[in-house]
Every structure is written in C-alpha cells, then in structure tokens.
Amino acid sequence: MKLRCWIRDLGLGARFVLAGGPADRLRGLLTAVGAGLGVALLLLATALPHALSARDQRGLARQETSRSARPMPASDRTLLIADVDTRFRESGIRGRLLEPEGANSPLPPGLSSFPAPGEMAVSPALERLLRSPGARLLRERLPYHVTGTIAEAGLVGPDELAYYAGTRQLSQKERGSNGFVSRIDHFGAVPDARRGDPVLLLLTLLVVVALLTPIGVFVAAAVRFGGERRDRRLAALRLVGADAHTARRIAAGESLVGALLGLVLGAGLFVLGRRLAGHVAPFGVSVFPSDLVPAPLLAALVAVAVPGAAVGVTVLALRRVTAEPLGVVRSVRPAGRRLWWRLLLPAAGFVLLAPELGRGDGQSFHRSYVVTASVLVLLGVTALLPWAVDRFVGRLGGGPLSWQLAVRRLQSGTDSAGRGAAGITVAVAGAIALQMLFAAVDADYVKSTGDDLSRAQMVVMLPPGTSLSEGSARLARVRGVRGTDALYSAAVGDSARDPGVSAELTVGSCAALREVARLDSCRDGDVFAAPDPSAGSAATTLGRAGTLYIDSSYGSYTGLQIPFRMPAGGAKRASARPDPAGSLHGGILATPGAVPGAASAALQGTVYVRLDEAVPDARDEVRTAAAALGPLADAVTMVATRESARYASIRTALFIGAALVSALIGAGLLVSQLEQLQDRGPLLAFLRALGTPRRTLGLSLLWQTALPVAVGLLPAAATGLALGAVLQRMSGGPVRADWPALCVLGGIGASLALLVTVLSVPVLLRLVRAEGLRTE
C-alpha cells in the first residue's frame, strides 16, 4: 500500500511538471539543464580512466624492444630503427627511421607496410601541419614523400604528431651502445607492475576527489531549482486535503522528472562531446572518441544516484519548510541552524589523518582512508556554508538601496543562494589543499638540469663522421644564431686493444675548449690534460704518453684504432670546468690541428648554440639546419628544470578537470540565478514601475550572488589550508602556503559570481518591463 502511494504521488508530481503551465515547464527545463550538465561531466569522469588506459596501451604497444638483453645479430626477423624525435615551435613530433633487414621484420603498429627509402607515413595531424602555410621549416626538415597514414593503433591520440620514414643508411651508422640506432625483433613493452609512488598515487586520487566532489554538490543543488515556487504549490495541495507526507512525495516527483530529463540530456551532451573529443586537445592531451567509453558499473551508478539524489535532497530540504494550507511558513524567522553536527564531517576527516602526521615520509598516502578523510573534509565545507551564510547575512543592516534589496532577499531565504555557492566553496577548498600538496612535493619531481642558459640556449648532437669544421660552421650561419661552440668527443687509450688507461678525448677550437676547461694559453695544435676527479690520474698518465689510440668502436676497443701522436713534451696542464650543460669534460683536450684527419669518423660532435631570442622561429631554424647535417642529428632546447612525466600528466589532468568544473559551476550559478529571477519577475517589474533604477536592480543582483560566494570562501580557505597543511606534514615537506596562488584561487571564485551577474543582466532587463506586471 505504501509503495502504491509513493508511485501515485510521484506520478502526480511528474504531471505538474510535464502538463503544467509554461512556468512549470521552464523550471523543469532549468532543473534538467543543471542536472544534465552534471551528468555529462560525471559520465566523462567515468570514461576518462578507459581513455587514458587506452592511450597508455597504444604507447606501450609501439615501443621498440628486443627479446634479448645482448646485442642482437641481423636476421630476416630484425629491424633497424632510429629515434629522430623533433619539435616544431611548441609541439613535439615523434619520428622514427626504419630499415627492415628481412621479409619478417616487425612492422610498427598503425602501418600496413614499411615506407620505402625517401618516403614516410605520417599521422593525420602531422599531415595537416605539413600542408599549413607556416610549416616551411618543418617541410624542409622532413624531406620525405608522404605515401601513407598512421592508423589509430599507432597513435596515442588524434592530435599526436608522428611519422615513420624509410631509409637504407642505418646499417652504415649502427651504434647499439649509444642509442643512435637500435636493432629490435618486435614492438611492445610490458607495463611496469611495480607499486607506484604513493605520493603520486595520492595526488591522482585527490585530483579525482577534488573534481568530482563539486560535481556531486552541483547535481544535488540542481535538482532543487525552482524549489520556492514548488513549495507554494504544496501549500495549495494542503488546502485541498493532502497531508505533509503526500506533499513531500509530490515534490519529490517533480524533482525526479527534472533529474530523469537531466539524465537524458546529460547522456546526449556526453555523446555530443564524445564526437567532438577528437577535435580538441586541452593542454595538449587528446583522445580518440572510441576511447571515451564509460565504465558500465560507474555509468549505472550515475544513472541510479542522480534520481536518488533528487528524491532524497528534496525530501530532506522540505524538513525546513512547513507547507500549510494557508501558505508556506517561511516568512517568519526560522530557528537558527545548528553548528555542532556540521563540524562532525571535517572533524572525522582530520581524526582519520591524525595518526599519520608524525610519519612525514609519504608512505601512508596509498592507504584508502587518506582519500576517505579528504572527502569528509571537503564535504564538511558544504555543510558549513548554510550556517555561515545565515549567521553573516542575519547581522547585515542598512546601506545603499541595492544592498538592502539583496540583503533582505538573502535574509528571507538563503537556501537557494547557498546552493549556488556550495560548488564554488568545495572546489576552492580542494584546489587550495591540492596546491599546497603540489608545492610541498614539487622539488621531488622537478629537478634542475644544470644547464647554464646564459652560455647557450640549444645543443645539437651531431652524428659520427661529421667533419670537425662543417657542423659548427653551418650552424653558425643560421638565421637567429649569435654564435656556436663545437666540441667533439671519443674514447682514447694507451694501446689499440685492451688499454690499461683510458679517458675521454675532447676536440675543439681554443674558444670551445675554454667552455669546458680553464686554459692559460691556447693555439691550434695544442693538447691539454685536464684531470677529472671521477677518473683519477688517467688524464695525467695519458698526457705523458707518446702515442694514444682513438677508439673507433665507441668504447668497446674492438674495432680499428686510430693512432694519435702527442706533441713533444706531452700535454699542457688544464683544469676542467662544467660545460653549458653542467657536465665535466676531464681527460685529454685537443685542438683540431693536433688530431689526425681520420679521427673525424670516430668523433661524435656536440655544438652549443647561442640564440638571438628576438628572431622569430630561431629554434626551428637551428633544428632544420641540424637535420640537413644528417637524419640522426638531434637539436635540443636547453632548459633550467625538468619534471617527471607522470607528475606533469597529473598536473595537466588537474588543469583540464579544473577548467571543466569551473565551467560547470559557472553554468550552475547562472541557471540558479535565472531560476530566482523567474520567480521574482513580477516583484522586480513592480519595483521598476515604482521608479527603482535599473542600475540599482542590477547591483542588487550582484550583491545577492557575491555575498554567499564571499562568505563561502572564508570556510573554504580555512578548510583548504588545514587539509593542505596536514597533507604537507604527511609528505615530509615543510608546511607553507603560496599566498599569491591562494589569492588567485579566491579571485577565480569571485570572478565567477561577477560573470554570472553580467550574463543575468539581459534577463533582468527583460523581466522589469511593463509586460512583467501581467499575471495569470
């Protein structure tokens, strides 16, 4: 019998929305839009794990690997491959040179056949880039004829820039020991099954929590859109004989319809966004539409949770409203909200975290209750907000007319205003805690490279065999280059085979050698011995030898050795100093006139390039010039710091999610504002008819939106700082706050309120016209 009553009353509530007047249908639409936006983001959140996993799997499947740890002999099942990655402006390009050694050579994923020498297969994104008018330098750098396209199986995302080019030169340049060319027999790598970094795991989970919690709060608020008009209708139902329980069930039915429509709308928005996913790449991360597949269990949970939240939130919200036959008892001052139970959620969260404060090693971050505690703390902000808004606006008094209109509106009912601000407060609290944790662990994942950017801004690795003068001379003539210093290196020993003493040989002009050593005097033909603390006295010993042997097999001393006769009297003394990349070149230093011409085949060149930063595309000019020296030449931009790839991906995910959640919160505030304007339309029109300036009404709208947000930012900041401090203690880092960054986070929340007000003004101006006084 009770179930039949629920079904009957829920159905009656649904008919009020679907068969009611235009105002009822509009409120149902607003609820559906709000819930639909939340559902779309929730479905996206359930699909992202599969999308990111698919990207990782394709990345692993195309990794070139060998089944043997030893150098592999050539066979009809092997492939020579060279890494020729490059960059064009700010975009990275993945490149590989391929030379199959037999009919059964492994084919890279995404290719149907090997490109012939001089031809290449490219990703669709790279093909579009090559055809663009501004890609002249890139076309010159990749002088291959495009004959094919890399399929989805060979790309991590639709916007990835990648190519495979065919060649017959790798067998002549094979050097397995230094990574220029590798011989492989298959593609595909096994994912690392080791336990992940607990700090990075916590960062990942907290990013998910900090992004999903505001969405859940928003959906719970969206199902209450139009609540004030609904409550007045409940009073009319009480007048015709409905009891309080029946009225609540009817109200739940109205919310349920909006939530179900929101599910349909959210699913539609997700499908539309899924189709557009291949055309957008926020923060450089793109996914194929086919990868965005919601996890069935999580999608089912969303489908059940949203309608369930609609019914539960509506019934709980009506406990503070008494719908009586003669009206809604809300005009009298309600009993004050109690604070004690609102503090239970954050208190429980901090109690769970308290036992781990003394450890300070980050090893407890993998424990599930750390995430549970963080969720409780963030949800506690939402519970505190209504109490804080009530206490604050209840003490406000006189002021300008716009201020008084807004304050009186908030004092008559803060629930609707608080619902809009709840998403902002919980998002700001989570962002502050995450920002503090990122700041605490940043030094562990962002390392200094040692590059001295005042001495050079790029470094070009030249392939073996490049002339001692050709590389630096050609690069020095490139547009945007102010100067170059070329250094060439190889191993040198005191005998042709199995040397007793060996060291590094560095060849360069006097100016270039002064970049790696302190020289008293220098002229072409000189040789220097620069002791390296890590190599002991090898440089001093070799500096006194009559003849040295330059290793042409690059460290193994198994190939033809090139004799190098030392000058009479031995090598001069020098002291090593860090080069522009921060490395020491101890050992034997020689000018070009001192080494035999045959040594060029054994020397590997490194050219440090000084750029004129005012020249557009100077770095791409250097990359293109380096590629002209040989396909294996590698031009790298020097940077002061380098960060962990996984750490960077987590931070990128946070930026993407924060942008989406901010848009959702702004849309929720706007929908809530429009709903309140629709309910107050006749009153606003009446005030305008009495002579109230439009400017005053617009300012009252701003105060009405901004005050709850401003009040909510205070507990949000306090909670975020407290949670962030606890997480910093657990990570072992110092407890500190980046106040400028925290001010920016608060400013984002305030700017959302201002933006929503500006977007609401056109609706306000339409409602205050004389036609707004009409009623039915």
C-alpha positions in Angstrom: 0.0 0.0 0.0 2.8 2.4 0.9 4.6 1.7 -2.4 1.4 2.4 -4.3 1.1 5.7 -2.5 4.7 6.6 -3.5 4.1 5.7 -7.1 0.8 7.7 -7.2 2.2 10.8 -5.6 5.5 10.7 -7.6 3.4 10.4 -10.8 1.2 13.4 -9.7 4.4 15.5 -9.2 5.6 14.5 -12.6 2.3 15.6 -14.2 2.7 19.0 -12.6 6.0 19.5 -14.4 5.1 17.9 -17.8 1.4 19.1 -18.0 1.6 22.3 -16.1 1.9 25.8 -17.4 4.8 27.5 -19.1 6.4 28.5 -15.8 6.3 24.9 -14.5 7.8 23.6 -17.8 10.5 26.2 -17.7 11.5 25.3 -14.1 11.6 21.6 -15.1 13.8 22.6 -18.0 16.2 24.5 -15.8 16.4 21.5 -13.4 17.1 19.2 -16.4 19.8 21.5 -17.8 21.5 21.7 -14.4 21.3 18.0 -13.8 22.3 17.3 -17.4 25.5 19.3 -17.1 26.5 17.4 -14.0 25.6 14.1 -15.5 27.6 14.8 -18.6 30.7 15.6 -16.6 30.1 12.5 -14.4 29.9 10.3 -17.5 33.1 11.9 -18.8 34.8 11.2 -15.4 33.7 7.5 -15.7 35.1 7.4 -19.3 38.4 9.1 -18.7 40.1 6.1 -17.0 39.4 3.9 -20.0 40.6 6.7 -22.4 43.8 7.2 -20.5 44.4 3.5 -20.2 43.9 3.1 -24.0 46.4 5.8 -24.6 49.0 4.1 -22.4 48.3 0.7 -24.0 48.9 2.1 -27.5 52.0 3.8 -26.3 53.4 0.6 -24.9 52.4 -1.4 -27.9 54.6 0.7 -30.2 57.7 0.8 -28.0 60.6 -0.8 -29.8 62.1 -3.6 -27.7 64.3 -6.7 -28.1 63.7 -10.1 -26.6 67.4 -10.4 -25.8 69.5 -8.2 -23.4 72.6 -8.7 -25.5 73.3 -7.0 -28.9 71.2 -8.8 -31.5 72.7 -10.1 -34.8 71.0 -9.2 -38.0 68.4 -11.7 -39.4 65.3 -11.7 -41.5 63.3 -11.0 -38.3 65.1 -7.9 -37.2 64.6 -4.2 -37.8 67.0 -1.3 -37.5 65.2 1.7 -36.0 66.4 5.2 -35.0 64.8 7.7 -32.8 64.6 11.1 -34.6 62.1 13.0 -32.5 62.0 16.7 -33.1 59.9 19.8 -32.2 58.2 22.4 -34.2 57.6 25.6 -32.2 55.9 24.3 -29.0 54.8 20.9 -30.4 56.7 17.7 -30.0 56.9 15.4 -33.1 57.6 11.7 -32.7 59.8 10.4 -35.5 61.4 7.0 -36.3 63.7 5.9 -39.2 63.1 2.3 -40.3 65.3 -0.1 -42.2 63.9 -3.7 -42.3 66.5 -6.4 -42.5 64.4 -9.2 -43.8 60.9 -10.3 -45.0 59.8 -11.0 -41.4 60.9 -7.7 -39.8 58.4 -6.4 -37.2 56.0 -3.8 -38.5 55.2 -0.9 -36.3 51.5 -0.7 -35.1 49.5 1.6 -37.3 51.3 0.7 -40.5 50.2 -1.7 -43.2 53.7 -1.8 -44.9 57.1 -0.3 -44.5 57.7 3.0 -46.2 60.3 2.8 -48.9 63.5 4.8 -48.6 62.8 8.5 -49.0 59.1 8.0 -48.1 57.2 8.3 -44.9 53.9 7.6 -43.2 52.5 10.4 -41.1 49.8 10.9 -38.6 46.7 12.8 -39.8 47.6 15.7 -37.5 51.2 15.9 -38.9 49.9 15.8 -42.5 47.6 18.8 -41.8 50.5 20.6 -40.2 52.8 19.9 -43.1 50.2 21.4 -45.5 49.8 24.6 -43.5 51.4 27.7 -44.9 53.6 28.4 -41.8 55.3 25.0 -41.8 58.1 25.7 -44.3 60.9 24.9 -41.9 59.2 21.7 -40.9 58.8 20.6 -44.5 62.5 21.3 -45.1 63.4 19.3 -42.1 61.3 16.2 -43.2 62.4 15.8 -46.9 60.3 12.7 -47.4 57.4 12.0 -49.7 54.2 11.2 -47.8 52.8 7.9 -49.0 50.7 6.7 -46.1 48.9 7.5 -42.9 49.5 6.0 -39.5 46.3 4.3 -38.2 44.8 4.8 -34.8 46.6 1.7 -33.4 49.9 3.5 -33.8 48.9 6.8 -32.2 48.2 7.7 -28.6 45.8 10.4 -29.6 44.2 12.0 -32.8 46.3 15.2 -32.4 49.6 13.4 -32.0 52.3 14.5 -34.5 54.3 11.4 -35.6 55.9 9.8 -38.6 57.8 6.7 -39.8 60.3 7.2 -42.6 62.2 4.6 -44.6 65.9 4.6 -45.1 68.9 2.5 -46.1 71.5 4.4 -44.2 71.0 2.9 -40.7 73.1 -0.2 -41.3 76.1 2.1 -42.0 75.6 4.0 -38.8 74.5 1.3 -36.4 75.7 2.0 -32.9 73.9 0.0 -30.4 75.8 1.3 -27.4 74.9 4.9 -27.6 71.3 4.8 -28.7 71.6 6.3 -32.2 70.4 3.1 -33.9 68.8 0.0 -32.3 68.2 -3.4 -33.7 64.9 -4.9 -32.5 62.8 -8.0 -33.2 59.4 -6.9 -32.0 57.3 -4.0 -30.8 55.5 -3.8 -27.5 56.6 -3.4 -23.9 55.2 -4.9 -20.7 53.8 -2.3 -18.3 55.7 -1.8 -15.1 53.9 -3.9 -12.4 55.9 -2.3 -9.5 54.0 -0.5 -6.9 53.6 3.2 -7.8 54.9 6.2 -6.0 52.5 6.7 -3.0 52.7 10.5 -3.3 51.8 10.4 -7.0 49.0 8.0 -6.2 47.6 10.3 -3.6 47.9 13.3 -6.0 45.9 11.3 -8.6 43.2 10.3 -6.1 42.9 13.8 -4.6 42.6 15.3 -8.1 39.7 12.9 -8.7 38.1 13.7 -5.4 38.6 17.5 -5.7 37.0 17.5 -9.2 34.1 15.0 -8.5 33.0 16.4 -5.2 31.9 19.8 -6.7 30.1 18.0 -9.4 28.2 15.9 -6.9 27.4 19.0 -4.9 26.2 20.8 -8.1 23.9 17.9 -9.1 22.4 17.9 -5.6 21.7 21.6 -5.9 20.4 21.4 -9.5 17.5 19.1 -8.5 16.3 21.8 -6.1 16.0 24.5 -8.8 12.5 26.0 -8.7 12.0 25.0 -5.1 10.3 28.1 -3.9 7.5 28.0 -6.5 7.2 24.3 -5.8 6.7 25.0 -2.1 3.9 27.5 -2.7 2.1 24.9 -4.8 2.4 22.4 -2.0 0.6 24.8 0.3 -2.3 24.8 -2.2 -2.3 21.0 -2.2 -2.5 21.0 1.6 -5.6 23.2 1.2 -7.4 20.6 -0.9 -6.6 17.8 1.6 -3.1 16.5 1.0 -1.1 15.7 4.2 2.5 16.7 4.7 3.9 13.3 3.7 1.9 13.3 0.4 3.1 16.8 -0.3 6.7 15.8 0.1 6.2 12.8 -2.2 4.7 15.0 -4.8 7.6 17.5 -4.6 10.0 14.5 -4.9 8.1 13.5 -8.1 8.7 17.0 -9.6 12.4 16.8 -8.8 12.5 13.2 -10.1 11.2 14.3 -13.5 13.9 17.0 -13.8 16.5 14.5 -12.8 15.4 11.9 -15.3 15.3 14.5 -18.0 18.7 15.6 -16.9 20.0 12.0 -17.3 18.7 12.0 -20.9 20.1 15.5 -21.6 23.4 14.6 -19.9 23.8 11.4 -22.0 23.1 13.5 -25.1 25.7 16.1 -24.1 28.2 13.3 -23.4 27.6 11.7 -26.8 28.0 15.1 -28.5 31.1 15.9 -26.5 32.5 12.4 -27.4 32.2 13.2 -31.1 34.0 16.4 -30.6 36.7 14.9 -28.4 38.9 14.1 -31.5 39.0 17.8 -32.4 40.1 19.3 -29.1 43.2 18.8 -27.1 43.1 20.7 -23.8 46.7 21.2 -22.5 48.0 19.1 -25.4 46.1 15.9 -24.3 43.8 14.4 -27.0 41.8 11.2 -27.0 40.0 9.2 -29.7 36.2 9.3 -29.5 36.2 5.5 -29.5 38.3 5.6 -26.2 35.7 7.5 -24.3 33.6 4.6 -23.1 32.0 5.0 -19.6 32.7 2.1 -17.2 29.4 0.2 -17.2 29.3 -0.1 -13.4 30.1 3.5 -12.8 27.6 4.7 -15.5 24.9 2.6 -13.9 25.8 4.1 -10.5 25.4 7.6 -12.0 22.0 6.6 -13.6 20.8 5.5 -10.1 22.5 8.1 -8.0 21.2 11.2 -9.8 17.4 10.3 -9.5 18.0 9.0 -6.0 19.7 12.3 -5.0 16.8 14.2 -6.5 14.3 12.4 -4.2 16.5 12.4 -1.1 17.6 16.0 -1.4 14.0 17.2 -2.0 12.6 15.3 1.0 15.4 16.5 3.3 15.1 20.1 2.1 11.3 20.2 2.9 12.0 19.4 6.5 12.9 23.1 7.0 9.8 24.3 5.1 6.3 23.9 6.5 3.8 23.9 3.7 0.5 24.7 5.4 -2.9 25.2 3.8 -2.7 28.9 4.3 0.8 29.3 2.9 4.4 28.5 3.2 5.7 29.2 6.7 8.9 30.8 5.7 8.2 34.4 6.2 8.8 34.2 9.9 12.4 34.0 11.2 13.3 30.2 11.2 15.1 28.6 14.1 18.9 29.0 13.8 20.9 26.3 12.1 22.9 24.2 14.5 26.6 24.2 14.1 27.8 21.1 16.1 26.7 18.4 13.7 28.2 20.4 10.7 31.6 20.2 12.3 31.4 16.4 12.5 32.4 15.7 8.9 35.6 17.7 8.8 36.5 16.7 12.4 36.1 13.0 11.4 38.3 13.6 8.4 41.1 15.2 10.5 40.8 12.4 13.1 41.5 9.8 10.4 44.5 11.7 9.2 45.9 12.5 12.7 47.8 9.1 13.2 49.9 9.7 10.1 51.1 13.2 10.9 54.2 12.0 12.7 55.5 9.8 9.9 56.3 12.5 7.4 57.5 10.1 4.7 54.6 9.9 2.3 54.4 6.1 2.7 50.9 6.2 4.2 49.5 8.0 1.1 48.5 4.7 -0.5 46.0 3.9 2.3 42.4 4.3 1.3 41.3 6.1 4.5 43.5 9.1 3.5 41.2 9.7 0.5 38.1 9.0 2.6 39.3 11.6 5.1 39.9 14.1 2.4 36.4 13.6 1.1 34.9 14.1 4.5 36.8 17.3 5.0 35.7 18.7 1.6 32.1 17.7 2.2 32.3 19.5 5.5 32.7 22.8 3.7 29.3 22.3 2.0 27.7 21.6 5.4 29.2 24.7 7.0 28.2 27.0 4.2 24.4 27.4 5.0 25.2 28.1 8.7 27.9 30.7 7.8 25.7 32.5 5.3 22.8 32.6 7.8 24.9 34.0 10.5 26.5 36.6 8.3 23.5 38.0 6.4 21.4 37.9 9.6 23.6 40.7 11.0 23.6 42.9 8.0 21.6 46.1 8.1 21.4 49.4 6.3 23.3 50.6 3.3 22.5 51.6 -0.3 19.2 50.6 -1.7 20.7 47.9 -3.9 22.5 46.4 -0.8 19.3 46.4 1.2 17.3 44.7 -1.6 20.0 41.9 -1.8 20.3 41.5 2.0 16.6 41.3 2.5 16.3 38.7 -0.2 19.1 36.6 1.4 17.6 37.0 4.9 14.2 35.7 3.7 15.8 32.5 2.4 19.4 31.7 2.0 18.9 28.1 0.7 18.8 29.0 -3.0 21.7 31.4 -2.8 23.8 28.9 -0.7 23.2 26.1 -3.2 24.8 28.1 -6.0 27.8 29.0 -3.8 28.3 25.5 -2.5 30.1 24.2 -5.6 32.5 27.2 -5.6 33.4 26.7 -1.9 34.1 23.0 -2.1 36.1 23.5 -5.3 38.2 26.2 -3.8 38.9 24.2 -0.7 40.0 21.2 -2.7 42.1 23.4 -5.0 43.9 25.1 -2.1 44.7 21.7 -0.5 46.0 20.3 -3.8 48.0 23.5 -4.5 49.7 23.1 -1.1 50.5 19.5 -1.7 51.9 20.1 -5.1 54.1 22.9 -3.7 55.4 20.5 -1.0 56.4 17.7 -3.3 57.4 19.9 -6.3 61.1 19.7 -5.5 60.9 15.9 -5.6 59.6 15.8 -9.2 61.0 18.9 -10.7 64.8 18.8 -10.9 67.4 21.2 -12.0 69.1 20.2 -15.2 72.3 22.1 -14.6 72.0 23.9 -17.9 73.6 27.3 -18.0 71.2 29.3 -20.2 73.4 32.3 -20.1 76.1 30.4 -22.1 73.9 28.5 -24.6 70.3 28.0 -25.3 70.4 24.9 -27.6 72.7 21.9 -28.0 73.0 20.0 -31.3 74.2 16.4 -31.2 76.0 15.6 -34.5 76.1 12.0 -35.8 79.6 10.3 -36.0 81.6 11.1 -39.1 80.6 14.8 -39.3 83.6 17.0 -40.2 85.3 18.8 -37.4 84.5 22.2 -39.0 81.4 21.5 -41.1 78.9 21.2 -38.2 79.7 24.4 -36.3 80.3 26.4 -39.5 76.9 25.6 -41.0 75.1 26.2 -37.7 76.8 29.5 -37.2 75.4 30.8 -40.4 71.8 30.0 -39.4 69.4 32.9 -39.0 68.9 33.7 -35.3 72.3 32.2 -34.2 74.7 34.6 -32.4 77.5 32.1 -32.0 78.4 28.4 -31.6 81.0 26.3 -29.7 81.6 22.8 -31.2 83.1 20.0 -29.2 83.8 16.5 -30.5 84.5 13.5 -28.2 85.6 9.9 -28.3 87.4 7.5 -26.0 91.2 7.4 -26.1 93.5 4.8 -24.5 97.3 4.0 -24.2 97.0 0.9 -26.5 95.0 -0.2 -29.5 93.4 -3.1 -27.7 92.5 -3.6 -24.0 94.1 -0.3 -22.9 95.4 -0.2 -19.3 94.5 3.5 -19.0 91.7 5.2 -20.9 89.9 8.6 -20.8 87.7 10.9 -22.7 89.1 12.9 -25.7 87.5 16.3 -26.4 88.4 18.1 -29.6 87.5 21.8 -30.2 88.8 25.2 -31.0 90.5 27.2 -28.3 87.3 29.2 -27.7 85.3 26.0 -27.5 87.8 24.3 -25.1 87.6 27.3 -22.8 83.9 26.4 -22.3 85.0 23.1 -20.7 88.4 23.9 -19.2 90.5 26.8 -17.8 93.5 27.2 -20.1 96.5 29.5 -19.5 97.3 29.8 -23.2 96.0 28.1 -26.3 96.7 27.9 -30.0 95.8 25.4 -32.8 97.9 22.2 -32.4 97.9 22.2 -28.6 96.9 19.3 -26.4 95.9 19.6 -22.7 95.4 17.1 -19.9 92.5 18.1 -17.6 92.3 15.7 -14.6 88.8 14.7 -13.7 88.1 13.8 -10.0 85.9 10.9 -11.1 88.6 9.4 -13.4 91.6 9.7 -11.1 95.0 10.3 -12.6 94.2 8.8 -16.1 94.4 12.2 -17.8 97.8 12.9 -16.3 99.2 9.5 -17.3 97.9 9.7 -20.9 99.2 13.3 -21.2 102.8 12.0 -20.8 102.3 9.1 -23.3 103.9 9.4 -26.8 101.1 7.8 -28.8 97.4 7.4 -27.9 94.8 5.4 -29.7 91.4 6.9 -30.6 88.7 4.3 -30.3 86.6 4.0 -33.4 84.2 1.4 -31.9 82.9 3.9 -29.3 84.0 2.4 -26.0 84.5 -1.3 -26.7 88.0 -1.1 -28.2 87.2 -3.9 -30.6 87.4 -2.1 -33.9 90.2 -0.3 -35.8 92.0 2.1 -33.5 93.3 5.5 -34.8 96.8 6.5 -33.6 97.1 9.9 -32.1 100.6 11.2 -31.6 101.1 13.6 -28.7 103.2 16.7 -29.1 106.8 16.8 -27.9 106.9 17.5 -24.2 103.4 16.0 -23.6 100.1 17.7 -22.9 99.8 21.0 -21.2 98.0 21.2 -17.9 94.4 22.4 -17.6 91.6 22.3 -15.1 88.1 21.1 -16.1 85.1 23.3 -15.6 81.4 22.4 -16.3 80.2 22.9 -19.8 77.0 24.8 -20.6 75.0 21.6 -19.9 76.7 21.2 -16.5 78.9 18.2 -17.4 82.7 17.9 -16.8 84.9 17.0 -19.7 88.0 15.8 -17.9 90.6 13.8 -19.8 92.5 14.8 -22.9 91.6 18.1 -24.6 92.9 18.7 -28.1 92.6 21.4 -30.8 91.8 20.3 -34.4 95.3 20.7 -35.6 96.6 18.2 -33.1 94.4 15.2 -34.2 94.7 13.2 -37.4 92.1 13.7 -40.1 91.0 10.1 -39.8 89.7 10.8 -36.3 86.6 12.5 -37.8 85.0 9.1 -38.3 85.2 8.3 -34.6 84.3 11.6 -33.1 80.8 12.5 -32.0 80.0 16.2 -32.1 78.2 18.4 -29.7 77.5 22.1 -30.7 76.4 24.6 -28.1 74.3 27.3 -29.8 73.7 30.9 -28.6 70.5 32.3 -30.0 69.1 35.7 -30.7 65.8 35.4 -29.0 64.4 38.4 -30.9 64.5 36.4 -34.2 61.2 34.5 -34.8 61.4 30.7 -35.0 65.2 30.8 -34.3 65.0 27.4 -32.6 63.2 25.9 -35.6 65.8 27.4 -37.9 68.5 25.6 -35.9 66.6 22.3 -35.9 66.1 22.4 -39.7 69.8 23.2 -40.2 70.8 20.3 -37.9 68.6 17.9 -39.9 70.4 19.0 -43.0 73.7 17.7 -41.5 72.2 14.2 -41.2 69.0 12.4 -40.3 70.4 11.4 -36.9 71.4 14.9 -35.8 69.4 16.0 -32.8 68.8 19.6 -31.8 67.6 20.0 -28.2 66.5 23.1 -26.4 68.2 23.6 -23.1 66.0 24.1 -20.0 66.7 25.1 -16.4 64.4 22.4 -14.9 62.9 19.1 -16.0 59.9 17.4 -14.3 58.7 13.9 -14.0 56.5 12.9 -16.9 53.9 11.3 -14.6 53.9 14.2 -12.3 53.4 16.6 -15.2 50.5 14.4 -16.5 48.7 14.6 -13.1 49.1 18.3 -13.0 47.8 18.5 -16.6 44.8 16.4 -15.7 44.1 18.8 -12.8 44.1 21.8 -15.1 41.8 20.1 -17.6 39.4 19.0 -14.9 39.5 22.4 -13.1 38.6 24.1 -16.3 35.6 21.8 -16.9 34.4 22.0 -13.3 34.8 25.8 -13.3 32.6 26.0 -16.4 30.1 23.6 -14.7 30.0 25.7 -11.5 29.5 28.9 -13.5 26.7 27.3 -15.5 25.1 26.2 -12.3 25.3 29.6 -10.8 23.8 31.1 -13.9 20.9 28.6 -14.0 20.2 29.2 -10.3 20.2 32.9 -10.9 17.8 32.6 -13.8 15.5 30.5 -11.8 15.4 33.1 -9.0 14.8 35.8 -11.5 11.8 34.0 -13.0 10.3 33.5 -9.5 10.8 37.2 -8.7 9.9 38.6 -12.1 6.6 40.3 -11.0 8.2 41.8 -7.9 11.1 43.2 -10.0 8.7 44.6 -12.5 6.7 46.2 -9.7 9.9 47.8 -8.2 10.8 49.1 -11.7 7.3 50.5 -12.2 7.7 52.4 -8.8 10.8 54.1 -10.2 13.6 51.9 -9.0 16.6 52.5 -11.3 17.8 49.5 -13.4 21.3 50.1 -12.1 20.0 49.6 -8.6 18.3 46.3 -9.5 21.4 45.1 -11.4 23.7 45.9 -8.4 21.3 44.1 -6.0 21.6 41.1 -8.3 25.4 41.3 -8.0 25.3 41.6 -4.2 22.8 38.7 -4.0 25.2 36.5 -5.9 28.5 37.7 -4.5 27.7 37.7 -0.8 27.2 34.0 -0.4 30.3 33.3 -2.5 32.4 35.7 -0.4 31.1 34.2 2.8 31.7 30.7 1.5 35.3 31.5 0.5 36.2 32.0 4.2 35.5 28.5 5.5 36.7 27.1 2.1 40.1 28.8 2.5 40.4 27.8 6.2 39.5 24.1 5.4 41.7 24.0 2.4 44.6 25.4 4.3 44.1 23.0 7.2 43.8 20.0 4.9 46.8 21.2 2.8 48.9 21.6 5.9 48.1 18.1 7.1 49.0 16.6 3.7 52.3 18.6 3.6 53.2 17.2 7.0 52.4 13.7 5.8 54.6 14.2 2.7 57.6 15.2 4.9 57.8 18.7 3.3 57.6 22.0 5.2 54.2 23.4 6.0 53.9 26.6 3.9 51.3 28.3 1.8 51.7 30.1 -1.5 49.6 33.1 -0.7 49.7 34.7 -4.2 48.4 31.4 -5.7 45.7 31.2 -3.0 44.6 34.7 -3.7 44.3 33.7 -7.4 42.1 30.8 -6.4 39.8 33.0 -4.4 39.7 35.5 -7.3 38.5 32.8 -9.6 35.6 32.1 -7.4 34.7 35.8 -7.1 35.1 36.3 -10.8 32.5 33.5 -11.5 30.0 35.5 -9.4 30.7 38.6 -11.4 30.5 36.8 -14.7 27.2 35.2 -13.8 25.7 38.6 -12.8 26.8 40.1 -16.1 25.2 37.3 -18.0 22.0 37.6 -16.0 21.5 41.3 -16.7 19.8 40.9 -20.1 17.2 38.6 -18.5 16.7 41.1 -15.7 16.1 43.9 -18.1 13.5 41.9 -19.9 11.7 41.0 -16.7 11.4 44.6 -15.4 9.5 45.8 -18.5 5.9 46.8 -18.0 4.7 43.4 -19.5 6.2 41.8 -16.4 3.3 43.1 -14.3 0.9 40.8 -16.1 -0.1 37.7 -14.3 -2.5 34.7 -14.7 
